[in-house]
Amino acid sequence: MDSTKPKNLELSMKVQYVKGVGPRKAKAFAKLGVETLGDLLEYFPRDWVFMPEPVKIAEARVNEQACLVGVVEQTDYHKFRRVPMFKAVVADETGMCQVVWFHGGYLQKQIEPGKVIMVSGKVGMYKHHLQMTNPKFTVLDEDNKRGEEYFSGPVYPATANLAGTDIKRIIGPIVEDLTNLAPEFFDEAFRRKNELLSRPEAFRQIHCPTDEEMLARAKRTLKYDELFLMQLGLALKRHHVRHGAPAIAMTCTDKIDSRIRKRFPFLLTGDQDSVIGEITADMSRSIPMNRLLQGDVGSGKTVVALYAALLAVANKTQAAIMAPTEILANQH
């Protein structure tokens, strides 16, 4: 049995009880809004790194993408340049490559002489030497100095008290169990028709993507699910409003219509008349109205709103027109 996994995982379980967390890291997680395993499952990476299979430096071709593994021979940080620059010379048994990161001062403690790193990016040529600029990189551990297990995976948002690598180390051992707990929203036929992954598979691919194509499918699935939940929530709210307290039915006689129109120093357009007809029909019912009036700037939406407000006043009720900014309120 894997000792890194707590028994009987549940999405409601406090993250504090996962191996490697504890009270101190639990507080750091709480500041990120992560208190349960369900929250942890939905704490998505900020980026994903996909490294191609490494090649020898001598095999790298100029103007093409390549992944190289080598020992850091030397480093240099030019702090007082107009654009600060961190340089490292990486070498293997076939050659050397200069690697440059602009604004890379933060790399001085990560990339040091003697360490073995893997870099991935476009190969260029500078003063007759191979060079990479701002490549993706990872420092290899003692067990992987030749890069056989090349890096590919998620990069989690870090904070002052919680490194991204810590989050990856915590999620990694339990991600399979957590994803299997994710509730499914749609049946298989619906998912197949709409080219969606199952929710467990989508979460699995977000945290441990097989490749970039599967990552894209996972993102699409989870975005679809999020929009579905938002629309479902709005539908339930509309249902509650429409079937809750009844609205006051307001009549719009020819006399009321004529009195309202006389207040406007212009004739209404055909589109305005059409929309007003729909709105007055809604207001004549005892079911609360819920409408979105769409139109270009200056098309006369405010006039339609004012007509509806005056209709309410004519029926001896009150009305208010709200604007999102003070400037618009003054204009109205």
MARSE-312068 format. One record per residue (C-alpha): x negated, y negated, z negated; residue number from 1; residue in three letters. Coordinates in steps of 0.001 Angstrom, whole numbers. Example, Ala and Ser with C-alpha at 12.3 -4.5 7.8 and 13.67 -1.06 7.14 Angstrom:
X->-12300	Y->4500	Z->-7800	mifi->1	palo->ALA
X->-13670	Y->1060	Z->-7140	mifi->2	palo->SER
//
This chain:
X->0	Y->0	Z->0	mifi->1	palo->MET
X->-1191	Y->-3515	Z->841	mifi->2	palo->ASP
X->-1935	Y->-5187	Z->-2501	mifi->3	palo->SER
X->-1650	Y->-8651	Z->-937	mifi->4	palo->THR
X->2110	Y->-8239	Z->-499	mifi->5	palo->LYS
X->4493	Y->-8700	Z->-3410	mifi->6	palo->PRO
X->7191	Y->-6072	Z->-3747	mifi->7	palo->LYS
X->10760	Y->-6647	Z->-2585	mifi->8	palo->ASN
X->10213	Y->-9818	Z->-581	mifi->9	palo->LEU
X->13222	Y->-12104	Z->-265	mifi->10	palo->GLU
X->13498	Y->-15477	Z->1456	mifi->11	palo->LEU
X->14737	Y->-16973	Z->-1828	mifi->12	palo->SER
X->11625	Y->-15790	Z->-3704	mifi->13	palo->MET
X->9403	Y->-18580	Z->-5091	mifi->14	palo->LYS
X->6220	Y->-19054	Z->-3081	mifi->15	palo->VAL
X->4237	Y->-19222	Z->-6334	mifi->16	palo->GLN
X->4412	Y->-15425	Z->-6677	mifi->17	palo->TYR
X->2709	Y->-14708	Z->-3354	mifi->18	palo->VAL
X->-886	Y->-13516	Z->-3721	mifi->19	palo->LYS
X->-3299	Y->-16407	Z->-3330	mifi->20	palo->GLY
X->-840	Y->-19136	Z->-4327	mifi->21	palo->VAL
X->-353	Y->-19471	Z->-8080	mifi->22	palo->GLY
X->908	Y->-22533	Z->-9989	mifi->23	palo->PRO
X->-1625	Y->-25057	Z->-8632	mifi->24	palo->ARG
X->-1113	Y->-24284	Z->-4942	mifi->25	palo->LYS
X->2635	Y->-23924	Z->-5565	mifi->26	palo->ALA
X->2690	Y->-27588	Z->-6628	mifi->27	palo->LYS
X->806	Y->-28540	Z->-3454	mifi->28	palo->ALA
X->3296	Y->-26523	Z->-1396	mifi->29	palo->PHE
X->6212	Y->-28198	Z->-3202	mifi->30	palo->ALA
X->4965	Y->-31603	Z->-2047	mifi->31	palo->LYS
X->5329	Y->-30270	Z->1510	mifi->32	palo->LEU
X->8888	Y->-29147	Z->818	mifi->33	palo->GLY
X->7835	Y->-25493	Z->599	mifi->34	palo->VAL
X->9198	Y->-23861	Z->-2548	mifi->35	palo->GLU
X->10489	Y->-20475	Z->-1339	mifi->36	palo->THR
X->9391	Y->-17847	Z->1157	mifi->37	palo->LEU
X->12176	Y->-19071	Z->3426	mifi->38	palo->GLY
X->10564	Y->-22524	Z->3384	mifi->39	palo->ASP
X->7170	Y->-20946	Z->4051	mifi->40	palo->LEU
X->8560	Y->-19059	Z->7046	mifi->41	palo->LEU
X->9718	Y->-22369	Z->8525	mifi->42	palo->GLU
X->6453	Y->-24199	Z->7785	mifi->43	palo->TYR
X->5243	Y->-24123	Z->11376	mifi->44	palo->PHE
X->1682	Y->-24639	Z->12647	mifi->45	palo->PRO
X->826	Y->-28064	Z->14046	mifi->46	palo->ARG
X->-1211	Y->-26499	Z->16847	mifi->47	palo->ASP
X->-2242	Y->-23162	Z->18333	mifi->48	palo->TRP
X->-5702	Y->-22268	Z->19603	mifi->49	palo->VAL
X->-6127	Y->-19777	Z->22428	mifi->50	palo->PHE
X->-9741	Y->-18874	Z->23112	mifi->51	palo->MET
X->-10596	Y->-16923	Z->26283	mifi->52	palo->PRO
X->-13023	Y->-14010	Z->26059	mifi->53	palo->GLU
X->-16581	Y->-15300	Z->25461	mifi->54	palo->PRO
X->-19261	Y->-15264	Z->28176	mifi->55	palo->VAL
X->-23023	Y->-15736	Z->27994	mifi->56	palo->LYS
X->-24213	Y->-19326	Z->28315	mifi->57	palo->ILE
X->-26094	Y->-18482	Z->31513	mifi->58	palo->ALA
X->-22805	Y->-17224	Z->33025	mifi->59	palo->GLU
X->-20921	Y->-20475	Z->32348	mifi->60	palo->ALA
X->-20049	Y->-22427	Z->35491	mifi->61	palo->ARG
X->-19997	Y->-26200	Z->35725	mifi->62	palo->VAL
X->-16517	Y->-27768	Z->36017	mifi->63	palo->ASN
X->-14839	Y->-24570	Z->34823	mifi->64	palo->GLU
X->-13379	Y->-23543	Z->31459	mifi->65	palo->GLN
X->-15517	Y->-21211	Z->29360	mifi->66	palo->ALA
X->-15801	Y->-19794	Z->25870	mifi->67	palo->CYS
X->-19336	Y->-19551	Z->24468	mifi->68	palo->LEU
X->-20792	Y->-18011	Z->21312	mifi->69	palo->VAL
X->-24160	Y->-19110	Z->19995	mifi->70	palo->GLY
X->-26329	Y->-20169	Z->17094	mifi->71	palo->VAL
X->-26408	Y->-23847	Z->16198	mifi->72	palo->VAL
X->-30056	Y->-24812	Z->16830	mifi->73	palo->GLU
X->-29788	Y->-28443	Z->15764	mifi->74	palo->GLN
X->-27257	Y->-31201	Z->15069	mifi->75	palo->THR
X->-27322	Y->-34970	Z->15244	mifi->76	palo->ASP
X->-24767	Y->-37600	Z->14243	mifi->77	palo->TYR
X->-24934	Y->-41042	Z->15840	mifi->78	palo->HIS
X->-22875	Y->-43051	Z->13376	mifi->79	palo->LYS
X->-23785	Y->-46548	Z->14538	mifi->80	palo->PHE
X->-22965	Y->-46173	Z->18216	mifi->81	palo->ARG
X->-20015	Y->-48102	Z->19610	mifi->82	palo->ARG
X->-18283	Y->-44727	Z->19660	mifi->83	palo->VAL
X->-19673	Y->-42446	Z->16878	mifi->84	palo->PRO
X->-20820	Y->-39101	Z->18242	mifi->85	palo->MET
X->-21684	Y->-35721	Z->16724	mifi->86	palo->PHE
X->-23954	Y->-33461	Z->18787	mifi->87	palo->LYS
X->-24903	Y->-29826	Z->18397	mifi->88	palo->ALA
X->-27207	Y->-27635	Z->20470	mifi->89	palo->VAL
X->-25829	Y->-24092	Z->20739	mifi->90	palo->VAL
X->-27986	Y->-21250	Z->22073	mifi->91	palo->ALA
X->-27773	Y->-17551	Z->22832	mifi->92	palo->ASP
X->-30330	Y->-15189	Z->24339	mifi->93	palo->GLU
X->-29577	Y->-16508	Z->27861	mifi->94	palo->THR
X->-29680	Y->-20274	Z->27426	mifi->95	palo->GLY
X->-28568	Y->-23429	Z->25629	mifi->96	palo->MET
X->-25604	Y->-25797	Z->25794	mifi->97	palo->CYS
X->-25195	Y->-29216	Z->24222	mifi->98	palo->GLN
X->-21832	Y->-29757	Z->22551	mifi->99	palo->VAL
X->-20507	Y->-33257	Z->21856	mifi->100	palo->VAL
X->-17602	Y->-34472	Z->19713	mifi->101	palo->TRP
X->-16696	Y->-38156	Z->19711	mifi->102	palo->PHE
X->-15756	Y->-39491	Z->16253	mifi->103	palo->HIS
X->-17043	Y->-36164	Z->14936	mifi->104	palo->GLY
X->-18563	Y->-37259	Z->11638	mifi->105	palo->GLY
X->-16223	Y->-34909	Z->9769	mifi->106	palo->TYR
X->-17966	Y->-31956	Z->11464	mifi->107	palo->LEU
X->-21326	Y->-32468	Z->9732	mifi->108	palo->GLN
X->-20460	Y->-30102	Z->6872	mifi->109	palo->LYS
X->-18733	Y->-27569	Z->9106	mifi->110	palo->GLN
X->-21231	Y->-27189	Z->11937	mifi->111	palo->ILE
X->-24747	Y->-26814	Z->10544	mifi->112	palo->GLU
X->-28005	Y->-25391	Z->11945	mifi->113	palo->PRO
X->-28136	Y->-21613	Z->11621	mifi->114	palo->GLY
X->-24393	Y->-21090	Z->11805	mifi->115	palo->LYS
X->-22812	Y->-19135	Z->14638	mifi->116	palo->VAL
X->-19950	Y->-20910	Z->16362	mifi->117	palo->ILE
X->-17581	Y->-20256	Z->19211	mifi->118	palo->MET
X->-16686	Y->-23188	Z->21469	mifi->119	palo->VAL
X->-14117	Y->-23325	Z->24235	mifi->120	palo->SER
X->-13710	Y->-26076	Z->26813	mifi->121	palo->GLY
X->-14708	Y->-27398	Z->30210	mifi->122	palo->LYS
X->-18397	Y->-27015	Z->31053	mifi->123	palo->VAL
X->-20164	Y->-30085	Z->32405	mifi->124	palo->GLY
X->-23706	Y->-31103	Z->33285	mifi->125	palo->MET
X->-25639	Y->-33930	Z->31603	mifi->126	palo->TYR
X->-29284	Y->-34654	Z->32397	mifi->127	palo->LYS
X->-29689	Y->-31190	Z->33959	mifi->128	palo->HIS
X->-28321	Y->-29453	Z->30843	mifi->129	palo->HIS
X->-24992	Y->-27732	Z->30267	mifi->130	palo->LEU
X->-22658	Y->-29740	Z->28070	mifi->131	palo->GLN
X->-19178	Y->-29450	Z->26564	mifi->132	palo->MET
X->-17282	Y->-32506	Z->25321	mifi->133	palo->THR
X->-14740	Y->-32277	Z->22491	mifi->134	palo->ASN
X->-14240	Y->-28511	Z->22825	mifi->135	palo->PRO
X->-12125	Y->-26388	Z->20522	mifi->136	palo->LYS
X->-14330	Y->-24459	Z->18133	mifi->137	palo->PHE
X->-14437	Y->-22030	Z->15241	mifi->138	palo->THR
X->-17285	Y->-21091	Z->12929	mifi->139	palo->VAL
X->-17690	Y->-17313	Z->12978	mifi->140	palo->LEU
X->-18059	Y->-15315	Z->9786	mifi->141	palo->ASP
X->-20782	Y->-12771	Z->9016	mifi->142	palo->GLU
X->-18722	Y->-9855	Z->10348	mifi->143	palo->ASP
X->-18033	Y->-11464	Z->13699	mifi->144	palo->ASN
X->-21250	Y->-13214	Z->14684	mifi->145	palo->LYS
X->-21110	Y->-11862	Z->18226	mifi->146	palo->ARG
X->-17543	Y->-13030	Z->18702	mifi->147	palo->GLY
X->-16041	Y->-9624	Z->19474	mifi->148	palo->GLU
X->-12923	Y->-10678	Z->17546	mifi->149	palo->GLU
X->-12536	Y->-14028	Z->19221	mifi->150	palo->TYR
X->-10362	Y->-16631	Z->17565	mifi->151	palo->PHE
X->-6794	Y->-17179	Z->18638	mifi->152	palo->SER
X->-4060	Y->-18341	Z->16384	mifi->153	palo->GLY
X->-2217	Y->-21032	Z->14474	mifi->154	palo->PRO
X->-3577	Y->-24217	Z->12944	mifi->155	palo->VAL
X->-1470	Y->-25337	Z->9976	mifi->156	palo->TYR
X->-1115	Y->-28946	Z->8752	mifi->157	palo->PRO
X->-3515	Y->-29515	Z->5859	mifi->158	palo->ALA
X->-3310	Y->-31794	Z->2829	mifi->159	palo->THR
X->-5853	Y->-32968	Z->279	mifi->160	palo->ALA
X->-4971	Y->-30061	Z->-2031	mifi->161	palo->ASN
X->-4105	Y->-27404	Z->533	mifi->162	palo->LEU
X->-6347	Y->-26538	Z->3471	mifi->163	palo->ALA
X->-4862	Y->-25266	Z->6707	mifi->164	palo->GLY
X->-7031	Y->-22153	Z->6447	mifi->165	palo->THR
X->-5569	Y->-21468	Z->2981	mifi->166	palo->ASP
X->-2060	Y->-21597	Z->4410	mifi->167	palo->ILE
X->-3034	Y->-19236	Z->7210	mifi->168	palo->LYS
X->-4621	Y->-16833	Z->4719	mifi->169	palo->ARG
X->-1474	Y->-16887	Z->2565	mifi->170	palo->ILE
X->1032	Y->-16438	Z->5398	mifi->171	palo->ILE
X->-980	Y->-13920	Z->7416	mifi->172	palo->GLY
X->-566	Y->-10786	Z->5242	mifi->173	palo->PRO
X->3195	Y->-11263	Z->4749	mifi->174	palo->ILE
X->4263	Y->-12778	Z->8076	mifi->175	palo->VAL
X->5559	Y->-9460	Z->9451	mifi->176	palo->GLU
X->7722	Y->-8830	Z->6383	mifi->177	palo->ASP
X->8971	Y->-12418	Z->6285	mifi->178	palo->LEU
X->9961	Y->-12529	Z->9950	mifi->179	palo->THR
X->11964	Y->-9329	Z->9575	mifi->180	palo->ASN
X->14064	Y->-11084	Z->6927	mifi->181	palo->LEU
X->15087	Y->-13890	Z->9297	mifi->182	palo->ALA
X->18853	Y->-13746	Z->9933	mifi->183	palo->PRO
X->19986	Y->-13281	Z->13532	mifi->184	palo->GLU
X->22489	Y->-15750	Z->15013	mifi->185	palo->PHE
X->23340	Y->-14182	Z->18374	mifi->186	palo->PHE
X->23925	Y->-10692	Z->19699	mifi->187	palo->ASP
X->21549	Y->-9101	Z->22180	mifi->188	palo->GLU
X->23766	Y->-9753	Z->25216	mifi->189	palo->ALA
X->23916	Y->-13488	Z->24447	mifi->190	palo->PHE
X->20153	Y->-13673	Z->23879	mifi->191	palo->ARG
X->19427	Y->-11858	Z->27111	mifi->192	palo->ARG
X->21790	Y->-14110	Z->29086	mifi->193	palo->LYS
X->20173	Y->-17254	Z->27674	mifi->194	palo->ASN
X->16592	Y->-15894	Z->27724	mifi->195	palo->GLU
X->16171	Y->-16153	Z->23964	mifi->196	palo->LEU
X->14003	Y->-14072	Z->21659	mifi->197	palo->LEU
X->15428	Y->-12517	Z->18524	mifi->198	palo->SER
X->14888	Y->-14778	Z->15518	mifi->199	palo->ARG
X->12442	Y->-12366	Z->13838	mifi->200	palo->PRO
X->10400	Y->-12184	Z->17050	mifi->201	palo->GLU
X->10542	Y->-15975	Z->17502	mifi->202	palo->ALA
X->9184	Y->-16569	Z->13988	mifi->203	palo->PHE
X->6555	Y->-13876	Z->14552	mifi->204	palo->ARG
X->5369	Y->-15532	Z->17760	mifi->205	palo->GLN
X->5316	Y->-18989	Z->16145	mifi->206	palo->ILE
X->2987	Y->-17815	Z->13379	mifi->207	palo->HIS
X->1035	Y->-15166	Z->15317	mifi->208	palo->CYS
X->1538	Y->-15763	Z->19052	mifi->209	palo->PRO
X->616	Y->-13006	Z->21483	mifi->210	palo->THR
X->-120	Y->-15542	Z->24224	mifi->211	palo->ASP
X->919	Y->-19003	Z->25356	mifi->212	palo->GLU
X->3929	Y->-17723	Z->27297	mifi->213	palo->GLU
X->5381	Y->-15993	Z->24229	mifi->214	palo->MET
X->4659	Y->-19085	Z->22138	mifi->215	palo->LEU
X->6646	Y->-21212	Z->24590	mifi->216	palo->ALA
X->9566	Y->-18745	Z->24427	mifi->217	palo->ARG
X->9454	Y->-18792	Z->20624	mifi->218	palo->ALA
X->9547	Y->-22596	Z->20542	mifi->219	palo->LYS
X->12500	Y->-22639	Z->22941	mifi->220	palo->ARG
X->14389	Y->-20052	Z->20874	mifi->221	palo->THR
X->13933	Y->-21884	Z->17580	mifi->222	palo->LEU
X->14838	Y->-25248	Z->19122	mifi->223	palo->LYS
X->17979	Y->-23650	Z->20565	mifi->224	palo->TYR
X->18841	Y->-22235	Z->17145	mifi->225	palo->ASP
X->18316	Y->-25619	Z->15478	mifi->226	palo->GLU
X->20553	Y->-27417	Z->17967	mifi->227	palo->LEU
X->23159	Y->-24667	Z->17602	mifi->228	palo->PHE
X->23254	Y->-25166	Z->13823	mifi->229	palo->LEU
X->23522	Y->-28945	Z->14236	mifi->230	palo->MET
X->26430	Y->-28602	Z->16665	mifi->231	palo->GLN
X->28080	Y->-26019	Z->14431	mifi->232	palo->LEU
X->27817	Y->-28390	Z->11471	mifi->233	palo->GLY
X->29327	Y->-31244	Z->13491	mifi->234	palo->LEU
X->32138	Y->-28978	Z->14724	mifi->235	palo->ALA
X->32966	Y->-27927	Z->11166	mifi->236	palo->LEU
X->32931	Y->-31547	Z->10025	mifi->237	palo->LYS
X->35263	Y->-32554	Z->12880	mifi->238	palo->ARG
X->37562	Y->-29652	Z->12011	mifi->239	palo->HIS
X->37650	Y->-30765	Z->8372	mifi->240	palo->HIS
X->38420	Y->-34378	Z->9329	mifi->241	palo->VAL
X->41110	Y->-33439	Z->11849	mifi->242	palo->ARG
X->42827	Y->-31030	Z->9454	mifi->243	palo->HIS
X->42300	Y->-32989	Z->6256	mifi->244	palo->GLY
X->44200	Y->-36106	Z->5257	mifi->245	palo->ALA
X->46506	Y->-37249	Z->8101	mifi->246	palo->PRO
X->45845	Y->-40521	Z->9889	mifi->247	palo->ALA
X->48354	Y->-43368	Z->10145	mifi->248	palo->ILE
X->50144	Y->-43142	Z->13476	mifi->249	palo->ALA
X->50034	Y->-46513	Z->15247	mifi->250	palo->MET
X->52433	Y->-47531	Z->17976	mifi->251	palo->THR
X->51465	Y->-49616	Z->20976	mifi->252	palo->CYS
X->54579	Y->-51150	Z->22494	mifi->253	palo->THR
X->54539	Y->-53271	Z->25632	mifi->254	palo->ASP
X->55004	Y->-56331	Z->23409	mifi->255	palo->LYS
X->51947	Y->-55468	Z->21246	mifi->256	palo->ILE
X->49873	Y->-54694	Z->24352	mifi->257	palo->ASP
X->50832	Y->-58044	Z->25919	mifi->258	palo->SER
X->50016	Y->-60010	Z->22744	mifi->259	palo->ARG
X->46576	Y->-58351	Z->22466	mifi->260	palo->ILE
X->45682	Y->-58940	Z->26116	mifi->261	palo->ARG
X->46632	Y->-62645	Z->25871	mifi->262	palo->LYS
X->43769	Y->-63055	Z->23380	mifi->263	palo->ARG
X->41209	Y->-62218	Z->26063	mifi->264	palo->PHE
X->40413	Y->-65068	Z->28502	mifi->265	palo->PRO
X->39879	Y->-62559	Z->31312	mifi->266	palo->PHE
X->41527	Y->-59529	Z->32857	mifi->267	palo->LEU
X->40343	Y->-56108	Z->31757	mifi->268	palo->LEU
X->38734	Y->-53815	Z->34300	mifi->269	palo->THR
X->40290	Y->-50621	Z->35545	mifi->270	palo->GLY
X->37852	Y->-48531	Z->33489	mifi->271	palo->ASP
X->38660	Y->-50520	Z->30355	mifi->272	palo->GLN
X->42396	Y->-50058	Z->30953	mifi->273	palo->ASP
X->41875	Y->-46317	Z->31418	mifi->274	palo->SER
X->39885	Y->-45935	Z->28188	mifi->275	palo->VAL
X->42304	Y->-48118	Z->26216	mifi->276	palo->ILE
X->45122	Y->-45859	Z->27403	mifi->277	palo->GLY
X->43313	Y->-42814	Z->26006	mifi->278	palo->GLU
X->42481	Y->-44564	Z->22721	mifi->279	palo->ILE
X->46028	Y->-45831	Z->22129	mifi->280	palo->THR
X->47303	Y->-42303	Z->22810	mifi->281	palo->ALA
X->44920	Y->-40979	Z->20137	mifi->282	palo->ASP
X->45881	Y->-43707	Z->17654	mifi->283	palo->MET
X->49568	Y->-42900	Z->18081	mifi->284	palo->SER
X->48997	Y->-39468	Z->16554	mifi->285	palo->ARG
X->48629	Y->-38548	Z->12890	mifi->286	palo->SER
X->45296	Y->-36798	Z->13621	mifi->287	palo->ILE
X->42152	Y->-38910	Z->12952	mifi->288	palo->PRO
X->40478	Y->-40099	Z->16164	mifi->289	palo->MET
X->36848	Y->-39248	Z->16874	mifi->290	palo->ASN
X->35565	Y->-40750	Z->20120	mifi->291	palo->ARG
X->32316	Y->-41816	Z->21741	mifi->292	palo->LEU
X->32629	Y->-44677	Z->24219	mifi->293	palo->LEU
X->29722	Y->-44739	Z->26617	mifi->294	palo->GLN
X->28781	Y->-47549	Z->29011	mifi->295	palo->GLY
X->25958	Y->-49724	Z->30265	mifi->296	palo->ASP
X->24921	Y->-52924	Z->28508	mifi->297	palo->VAL
X->27482	Y->-55631	Z->29279	mifi->298	palo->GLY
X->30088	Y->-53184	Z->30590	mifi->299	palo->SER
X->32700	Y->-54278	Z->28031	mifi->300	palo->GLY
X->32601	Y->-51654	Z->25290	mifi->301	palo->LYS
X->33023	Y->-54262	Z->22526	mifi->302	palo->THR
X->36214	Y->-55556	Z->24164	mifi->303	palo->VAL
X->37669	Y->-52048	Z->24013	mifi->304	palo->VAL
X->36697	Y->-51760	Z->20334	mifi->305	palo->ALA
X->38284	Y->-55156	Z->19635	mifi->306	palo->LEU
X->41499	Y->-54059	Z->21363	mifi->307	palo->TYR
X->41653	Y->-50979	Z->19089	mifi->308	palo->ALA
X->41007	Y->-53145	Z->16013	mifi->309	palo->ALA
X->43776	Y->-55580	Z->17000	mifi->310	palo->LEU
X->46140	Y->-52664	Z->17546	mifi->311	palo->LEU
X->45450	Y->-51574	Z->13961	mifi->312	palo->ALA
X->46166	Y->-55121	Z->12713	mifi->313	palo->VAL
X->49396	Y->-55211	Z->14747	mifi->314	palo->ALA
X->50447	Y->-52074	Z->12874	mifi->315	palo->ASN
X->49872	Y->-53868	Z->9540	mifi->316	palo->LYS
X->46628	Y->-52008	Z->8707	mifi->317	palo->THR
X->43033	Y->-53131	Z->8475	mifi->318	palo->GLN
X->40112	Y->-52562	Z->10834	mifi->319	palo->ALA
X->36364	Y->-53161	Z->10750	mifi->320	palo->ALA
X->33834	Y->-53313	Z->13572	mifi->321	palo->ILE
X->30326	Y->-52340	Z->12454	mifi->322	palo->MET
X->27089	Y->-53140	Z->14291	mifi->323	palo->ALA
X->23701	Y->-51436	Z->13799	mifi->324	palo->PRO
X->21710	Y->-54692	Z->13521	mifi->325	palo->THR
X->22251	Y->-58215	Z->12184	mifi->326	palo->GLU
X->21583	Y->-59715	Z->15623	mifi->327	palo->ILE
X->24307	Y->-57599	Z->17237	mifi->328	palo->LEU
X->26659	Y->-58381	Z->14355	mifi->329	palo->ALA
X->26187	Y->-62111	Z->14972	mifi->330	palo->ASN
X->26749	Y->-61619	Z->18707	mifi->331	palo->GLN
X->30000	Y->-59811	Z->18030	mifi->332	palo->HIS
//
